[in-house]
Amino acid sequence: QSECPILVAQRVTFKADGNGPMADDTLLRPGSRYVLFLTPSIFRPGEFFWLTGATQGAFPIVNDKVFSRSVTGEIPEGVGPTVKGVPLDQFIHDLTR
């Protein structure tokens, strides 16, 4: 298991009144750790990626446990899969088998 710091750029959908992003399309928290599911950009392959499934493509890591963003309160409950404190090693193992 290795970590690779990356710079993530996001685009979000803003509310019709312009006051902040839609509740289910919020920005990642700067300085936080996430397991990211990324899709390469067809315009800049190898150097630019999108979060797969928008908000559902990022899973916060808290105390070496993985959660879905709906569980941590970053996005509304019921958006995307539910992951509640799976140890990081197990989460990665389950993805690769």
C-alpha positions as CSV (number, residue, x, y, z in Angstrom):
1,Q,0.0,0.0,0.0
2,S,1.3,3.4,-0.9
3,E,0.1,6.9,-0.8
4,C,0.6,9.4,-3.6
5,P,-0.2,13.0,-3.0
6,I,-2.1,14.5,-5.9
7,L,-3.7,17.8,-6.7
8,V,-7.5,17.4,-7.3
9,A,-9.5,19.9,-9.2
10,Q,-13.2,19.7,-8.9
11,R,-16.1,21.2,-10.6
12,V,-19.4,21.4,-8.8
13,T,-23.0,22.1,-9.6
14,F,-24.2,25.3,-7.9
15,K,-27.7,25.9,-6.6
16,A,-30.0,27.9,-8.9
17,D,-29.6,30.9,-6.6
18,G,-25.8,30.7,-6.8
19,N,-25.4,30.2,-3.1
20,G,-23.0,27.3,-2.8
21,P,-22.9,23.9,-4.4
22,M,-25.8,21.4,-4.5
23,A,-25.9,19.3,-1.4
24,D,-24.9,16.2,-3.2
25,D,-22.0,17.8,-5.1
26,T,-19.7,19.3,-2.5
27,L,-16.0,19.9,-2.6
28,L,-13.5,17.6,-1.1
29,R,-12.0,18.9,2.1
30,P,-8.5,20.3,1.6
31,G,-5.8,18.3,3.5
32,S,-8.0,15.3,4.0
33,R,-7.2,11.8,2.9
34,Y,-9.4,9.9,0.4
35,V,-9.5,6.7,-1.6
36,L,-10.3,8.1,-5.0
37,F,-11.8,6.4,-8.0
38,L,-10.6,8.3,-11.0
39,T,-11.5,8.3,-14.7
40,P,-9.0,9.7,-17.2
41,S,-9.9,12.7,-19.2
42,I,-10.3,12.1,-22.9
43,F,-8.9,15.5,-23.5
44,R,-5.7,15.2,-21.4
45,P,-5.1,11.5,-20.8
46,G,-2.4,10.6,-18.3
47,E,-2.4,14.1,-16.7
48,F,-6.0,14.9,-15.8
49,F,-8.7,12.8,-14.1
50,W,-12.3,13.1,-13.0
51,L,-13.9,11.6,-9.9
52,T,-15.8,8.6,-11.1
53,G,-19.5,9.1,-10.4
54,A,-18.8,12.6,-9.1
55,T,-19.2,12.7,-5.4
56,Q,-19.5,8.9,-5.2
57,G,-15.9,8.5,-6.4
58,A,-14.3,9.7,-3.2
59,F,-14.2,7.9,0.2
60,P,-12.7,9.7,3.2
61,I,-10.1,8.0,5.3
62,V,-10.4,8.7,9.0
63,N,-8.1,7.0,11.5
64,D,-7.1,4.5,8.8
65,K,-10.7,3.6,8.2
66,V,-12.7,4.2,5.1
67,F,-16.2,5.8,5.0
68,S,-18.6,7.0,2.3
69,R,-19.0,10.7,2.2
70,S,-22.7,10.3,3.2
71,V,-21.6,8.7,6.5
72,T,-19.1,11.5,7.3
73,G,-21.8,14.1,6.5
74,E,-20.0,15.6,3.5
75,I,-23.0,14.7,1.2
76,P,-26.6,13.8,2.0
77,E,-27.4,10.3,3.3
78,G,-28.4,7.9,0.5
79,V,-26.1,9.3,-2.1
80,G,-23.8,6.6,-3.4
81,P,-22.7,3.4,-1.6
82,T,-22.6,3.2,2.2
83,V,-19.2,2.4,3.8
84,K,-19.0,2.6,7.6
85,G,-15.4,2.5,8.9
86,V,-13.9,-0.4,6.9
87,P,-10.2,-0.7,7.8
88,L,-8.2,0.8,4.9
89,D,-6.1,-2.4,4.3
90,Q,-9.3,-4.4,4.0
91,F,-11.0,-1.9,1.7
92,I,-8.0,-2.0,-0.7
93,H,-7.8,-5.8,-0.5
94,D,-11.5,-6.1,-1.3
95,L,-11.1,-3.9,-4.3
96,T,-8.2,-5.9,-5.7
97,R,-9.4,-9.5,-5.4
